[in-house]
Amino acid sequence: MTLYHFTGIKGSGMSSLAQILHDSSYAVQGSDVEKYFFTEDPLHERNISILPFDEINIKPGMTVIAGNAYPDSHPEIVKAHELGVEVIRYHEFLGNYMDQFISVGITGSHGKTSTTGLLAHVLAGNAPTSYLIGDGTGKGVKDSQYFVFEACEYKRHFLAYEPDYAIMTNIDFDHPDYFKDLDDVMDAFGQMALRVKKAIIACGDDIHLQQIKANVPVVYYGFDEVNDFSAKNIVKTENGATFDVYVRNEFYHSFTIALSGDHGILNSLGVIALCHYEGIPAEGIEERLATFNGVKRRFTVKESYGRTIVDDYAHHPTEIKATLQSARQKYPSKEIIAIFQPHTFTRTAALLQQFADCLSEADHVYLCDIFGSAREKSGNLTIDDLISKIPGAKHLKLENIDVLDEHGNAVYLFMGAGDIQKYLNVFAEHTEKEETA
């Protein structure tokens, strides 16, 4: 049996794919840096070996699946080539793997992970479904009919895929270290649309997705009644929302979701449209939608001695705005404290004013030092550049986490794609010590 070795196994997609192959009875191991990442937890639960990066990990006869964060000059990849060991990039392997299922790729600048998790949950209640979610969660199910996966646009990696369906949530300018401008992003999504084999489910409220051209039907969803699937009679509560869905202006069904914010309704609409297209009964969709509580690091709530602590992956102005909206809906009587760690210097520089504008909507703002990445460790600006644009914003460091105490029983939104969880965990421990003191 082939042994699959994952170089960079703690990456969110890599971890998920390793889990899928393990669940499907393949032999799997991997390597990575020794620093802890939450994506390794499900690997440990499956007893998948995680080794430190080292060329001695590479042996003849294995297949190396290489994470996209690591160049061909990485010692393990160099060693694999020297030994004649097959090396295949993550997105290329995934593109080949999905051919055996009805595949659904979820893509967009924002909302991919949440929508992937939601669709996987709904489909799994109606047919065997394997899935790969960008929060480091994957599952391989025997005799799967569907394969649901997150399709990332970064470096046009999603062009390795030819899914049966694609759900497109939105198009926005992001990844400025790769994309030149919004037109470049639009071009990438336009190329992706031409690779879909059966149908595209797209958010029609997004002006950029309205321009998508494809060789398959494009079904639109959104709040505007001109969409093929539209949400009407919306009632929002602290526990979620209830709304009626109309299909081409004819009443289809009422749904209740346990998700907050407009984006929760829109993501649900995309899932409903896909399931409707596949002939899944409305009652089956309704039951599963009502029992979905979200994915990792997407408005994950922890109550700690009177404080409401939220862990969220939001790292783009559009995502921050959506997270703040969810917090206002779920906790209408509480102060909202934004604790944000920018991710990558290029993104922070390119979107500096947008970050300032959306963060200013919180009641109080604390900013952590900019988190670089494996591909970008430094830049020409510091967190002070962002602090100066937000009235009252303060610089937060681990050693002065107790400055948050002055806000008492508020909602603390810890947002970012770096290691913001370090700050969250220190604050949670601090509140426990404070309570027992």
Buried (B, 14 or more C-beta within 10 A) or exposed (E): EEEBBBBBBBBBBBBBBBBBBBBBEBEBBBBBEEEEBBBBEBBEEEEBEBBEBEBEBBEEEBBBBBBBBBEEEBBBBBBBBEBEBEBBBBBBBBBEBBEEBBBBBBBBBBBBBBBBBBBBBBBBBBBEBBBBBBBBBBBBBEEBBBBBBBBBBBBBBBBBBBBBBBBBBBBBBBBBBBBEEBEBBBBBBBEBBEBBEBBBBBBBBBEBBBEBEBEBEBBBBBBEEEBBBBBEEEEBEEEBBBBBBBBEEEEBBEBBBBBBBBBBBBBBBBBBBBBBBBEBEBEBBBEBBEEBEBBBBBBBBEEBBEBBBBBBBBBBBBBBBBBBBBBBBBBEEBBBBBBBBBBBBBBBBBBBEBBBBBBBBBBBBBBBBBBBBEBBEEBEBEBEBBBEBBEEBBBBEEEEBEEBEEBEEBBBBBBBBBBBBBBBBBBBEBBEEBEEE
